[in-house]
Amino acid sequence: MKKLTVFLSALFLVFSVNAHAEGPYVGLKIGAVYLTDSDLTDPNLAGTVLEVESDTGFSVGAAVGYGFSNNFRLEGEISYQSNDVDKINYLGLSASTTGDSTALTFLLNGYYDFKNNSPLTPFITGGLGYSKVELNDFNVPGSGLPNINEDDNVFAYQVGVGLAYEMIEKATFDIGYRYFATEDPELDTSEVEFQNHILYLGLRYSF
């Protein structure tokens, strides 16, 4: 019984000590992207607003960061996300569409870790940067119109919350939620909203 107690105590220390790790780290993320319905405005449509709906997409990302002794982390992140465009609504009518929207994003993120004596560490995050938003092969089948391929570089930001779990020494598993948005990209003569909700899984390795 005494040996079991010693073993469990040692195991707890292995899983909990890295919750307070400081120094550099690298991280990877993969997530599901829920792009909100986007209002599209165009001066050629006399002020009429179109609504664009998208399917659930995916995101992948990589980051390099540093953890400080005051519970803060700072990191640079590059990520890519993609969603298929589902349909467009106009004057009460709907039409199926083809194509997809993507975003290649660079962010400077800050984190605050609510460190404690358990292997679970809640955190909050916020970040600023810029994003290249693209609309690829967008069209309404049967319309006879050419495909639309446009892009714009715009300001981007994110806020989020999550929970980190220390799996083994130096390795941390993250699960989190992020709200991500950009200023409205200008695609040809149109402006379109670009904002989404992301649920992600992540893995960090500290040095």
Long-range contacts (C-beta under 8 A, 24 or more apart in sequence): 12-119, 14-168, 14-169, 15-119, 15-166, 15-167, 15-168, 16-117, 16-118, 16-119, 16-166, 17-166, 17-169, 18-166, 18-169, 18-170, 18-171, 18-172, 18-206, 19-113, 19-115, 19-116, 19-118, 19-119, 19-120, 19-121, 19-164, 19-166, 20-115, 21-67, 21-170, 21-206, 22-67, 22-68, 22-69, 23-66, 23-67, 23-206, 23-207, 24-64, 24-65, 24-66, 24-67, 24-206, 24-207, 25-64, 25-65, 25-66, 25-67, 25-73, 25-75, 25-204, 25-205, 25-206, 25-207, 26-62, 26-63, 26-64, 26-65, 26-204, 26-205, 27-62, 27-63, 27-64, 27-65, 27-75, 27-174, 27-202, 27-203, 27-204, 27-205, 28-60, 28-61, 28-62, 28-63, 28-202, 28-203, 29-59, 29-60, 29-61, 29-62, 29-63, 29-79, 29-174, 29-200, 29-201, 29-202, 30-58, 30-59, 30-60, 30-61, 30-200, 30-201, 30-202, 31-58, 31-59, 31-60, 31-61, 31-178, 31-198, 31-199, 31-200, 31-201, 32-56, 32-57, 32-58, 32-59, 32-198, 32-199, 32-200, 33-57, 33-58, 33-59, 33-81, 33-82, 33-83, 33-196, 33-197, 33-198, 34-196, 34-197, 34-198, 34-199, 35-83, 35-101, 35-194, 35-195, 35-196, 36-193, 36-195, 36-196, 36-197, 38-192, 38-193, 38-194, 38-195, 39-192, 39-193, 40-88, 40-190, 40-191, 40-192, 40-193, 41-190, 41-191, 41-192, 42-189, 42-190, 42-191, 43-189, 44-189, 48-90, 48-91, 50-88, 50-89, 50-90, 51-88, 51-89, 51-90, 52-85, 52-87, 52-88, 52-89, 52-97, 52-192, 53-85, 53-86, 53-87, 53-88, 53-89, 54-83, 54-84, 54-85, 54-86, 54-101, 55-83, 55-84, 55-85, 55-86, 56-83, 57-81, 57-82, 57-83, 57-84, 57-100, 58-82, 59-198, 59-200, 61-200, 63-109, 65-109, 65-111, 67-113, 67-206, 71-112, 71-113, 71-114, 71-115, 72-110, 72-111, 72-112, 72-113, 73-110, 73-111, 73-112, 73-113, 74-108, 74-109, 74-110, 74-111, 75-108, 75-109, 75-111, 76-106, 76-107, 76-108, 76-109, 77-105, 77-106, 77-107, 77-108, 77-109, 77-127, 77-129, 78-104, 78-105, 78-106, 79-103, 79-104, 79-105, 79-107, 80-104, 80-105, 81-105, 81-196, 81-198, 83-196, 85-135, 85-138, 88-140, 95-140, 95-143, 96-140, 96-141, 97-138, 97-139, 97-140, 97-141, 98-137, 98-138, 98-139, 98-140, 98-141, 98-147, 99-135, 99-136, 99-137, 99-138, 99-139, 99-147, 99-148, 100-135, 100-136, 100-137, 101-133, 101-134, 101-135, 101-136, 101-194, 102-133, 102-134, 102-136, 103-131, 103-132, 103-133, 103-134, 103-156, 103-182, 103-194, 104-131, 104-132, 104-134, 105-129, 105-130, 105-131, 105-132, 105-156, 105-180, 106-130, 106-131, 107-156, 107-157, 107-158, 109-158, 113-164, 119-165, 119-166, 120-163, 120-164, 120-165, 121-163, 121-164, 121-165, 121-166, 122-161, 122-162, 122-163, 122-164, 123-161, 123-162, 123-163, 123-164, 123-176, 124-159, 124-160, 124-161, 125-158, 125-159, 125-160, 125-161, 125-162, 125-176, 125-178, 126-157, 126-158, 126-159, 126-160, 127-157, 127-158, 127-159, 128-155, 128-156, 128-157, 129-155, 129-156, 129-157, 130-154, 130-155, 130-156, 131-155, 131-156, 131-182, 131-194, 133-182, 133-185, 133-187, 133-194, 135-187, 135-192, 148-187, 148-188, 150-187, 150-188, 151-185, 151-187, 152-185, 152-186, 152-187, 154-182, 154-183, 154-184, 154-185, 154-194, 155-182, 155-183, 156-180, 156-181, 156-182, 156-183, 157-181, 157-182, 160-198, 162-202, 164-204, 170-205, 170-206, 170-207, 171-203, 171-204, 171-205, 171-206, 172-203, 172-204, 172-205, 172-206, 173-201, 173-202, 173-203, 174-200, 174-201, 174-202, 174-203, 174-204, 175-200, 175-201, 175-202, 176-200, 176-202
